[in-house]
Amino acid sequence: MTCSENPPIILVVEDSKSILQELQRRIPEELGFTVEAAADFAGAERLVQDNPERFYCAVLDLNLPDAPDGEIVDLALNTGIPAVVFTSGMDEQLRRTVLDKGVADYIFKDSRAVCNLVRSLGRLWANRDCKVLVCEDSRSMREHVSTVLRRRMFQVLTAADGKEALEVLEREPGVRVVVTDFAMSGMDGLSLVRKVRETRSNEQVALIGISSNDTGPLSVWFLKAGADDFLRKPFLTEEIICRVEQNLERLERVEKLKDVNESRLRFLGFVAHDLRNPINGIRGFANLLKGELTDIDGEQQQVLDIIAQSADNMLLLVDDLLGVSAIQSGKLELRPAVTDLRSVVRDRVTANKLMAKRKSIGIDQDLEELPLVSVDAARIGQVLDNLLSNAIKFSMPGTTISVRLARSEEDILLSVCDQGPGIDPEEQGRLFQDYHKGKAAPTGGESSTGLGLFIVQSVIKAHGGSIDVASEKGAGACFHVRLPFTPVEE
């Protein structure tokens, strides 16, 4: 994280010049924080005596020339500055002492000391915006856990039972982590976890169960109910801190991945949309030249054909990119209208016949006349274009593609079958994944994004239908679409 406006100020008290120089470099560089430094107790005292409130946190070496017994910790805490101890040695007695004083963290001076310290400081700053709910019927335990988490700069809310916890969650939708005891009067922790999971997924809030009950697989019941973690009492101070922060960091990583994916999809959509105009221009000029020029030889005509065909292929790719962008961003919209489905299929077959003719491939159609139905005709046309273009790509010259449209009692049945090389059984399960390209190569050198069948399946599912494939190696492939049959009046 970085802070560009009013960056927090860190007080660093360290008598090692090399360590101090490294902290003065790394903390501003990686976090954007400002560092004010002192090499001894007296220097630190001068820095904090006038305005201690300006310091967000203090990084403190316990063994200073003029304060060898950790007196610097008392100076910081007594002036209201949260403290992170940075020490080369720590035994159990010292650990208990610094924790009892109320430090926010302690970091060992080992090979990863500076990295761990920078990470801890960044985590403390981020915790300020995070709400944690502690649900515990024991007042002393509730206050203990709350105090520990507040030292880590969390915003802590409390509840004495499951019912009160649900009321807090209703008032405070921004709660990111819930720590709940098991045995509570009224609604227990397991019931609370189940109730929360009815409305909030584990991508929205992390649930951590705690209990002193050591009989039975209680940890399993919590995890099965929807909790993300479990701790048995009594636990160490560091344990509850680590569990809360690790689960919070998981939520943050999920959010970051979602943001990155949304940015990727927006970029994909913008690029694909902006490519349409130049591609249409190339395509239009190529077709214009083909129609207007009468004094060109066969080779020149072939070049214009290649240009026009390449533009057509590029438009198909752009349509695929726009389609997958809409699907993956959750913006695939259907505009159903009263439609003669037989006419839609017939029109798309006619549109694809030119491409098939260039490869000497025939398209045979058997289209049953159907009652009018309510579908998104443009999207169904997109499905047919993808299925037909795939069949043409992978068919050898001289073969025939069959298109069938019929109805059963409950479904409309649409199939597109080719006489191509077929699809390996182990590959059929991956056909409808995005960006999947099969092993078979297009017979005319056509290009592919691997998105067509993913788009087809998404559109069909949005209509409440399904699609599957039947194929044997060397015996072609048949794609079967089922759409719910719901006739409508004009």
Secondary structure, 3 states (H helix, E strand, C coil): CCCCCCCCEEEEECCCHHHHHHHHHHHHHHHCCEEEEECCHHHHHHHHHCCHHHEEEEEECCCECCECCCHHHHHHHHCCCCEEEEECCCCHHHHHHHHHHCCCEEEECCCCHHHHHHHHHHHHHHHCCCEEEEECCCHHHHHHHHHHHHHCCCEEEEECCHHHHHHHHHHCCCEEEEEEECCCCCCCHHHHHHHHHCCCCCCCCEEEEEECCCCCCHHHHHHHHCCCEEEECCCCHHHHHHHHHHHHHHHHHHHHHHHHHHHHHHHHHHHHHHHHHHHHHHHHHHHHHHHHCCCCCHHHHHHHHHHHHHHHHHHHHHHHHHHHHHHHCCCCCCCCEEECHHHHHHHHHHHHHHHHHHCCCEEEEEECCCCCEEECHHHHHHHHHHHHHHHHHCCCCCCEEEEEEEECCCEEEEEEECCCCCCCHHHHCCCCCCCCCCCCCCCCCCCCCCCHHHHHHHHHHHCCCEEEEEECCCCCEEEEEEEECCECCC
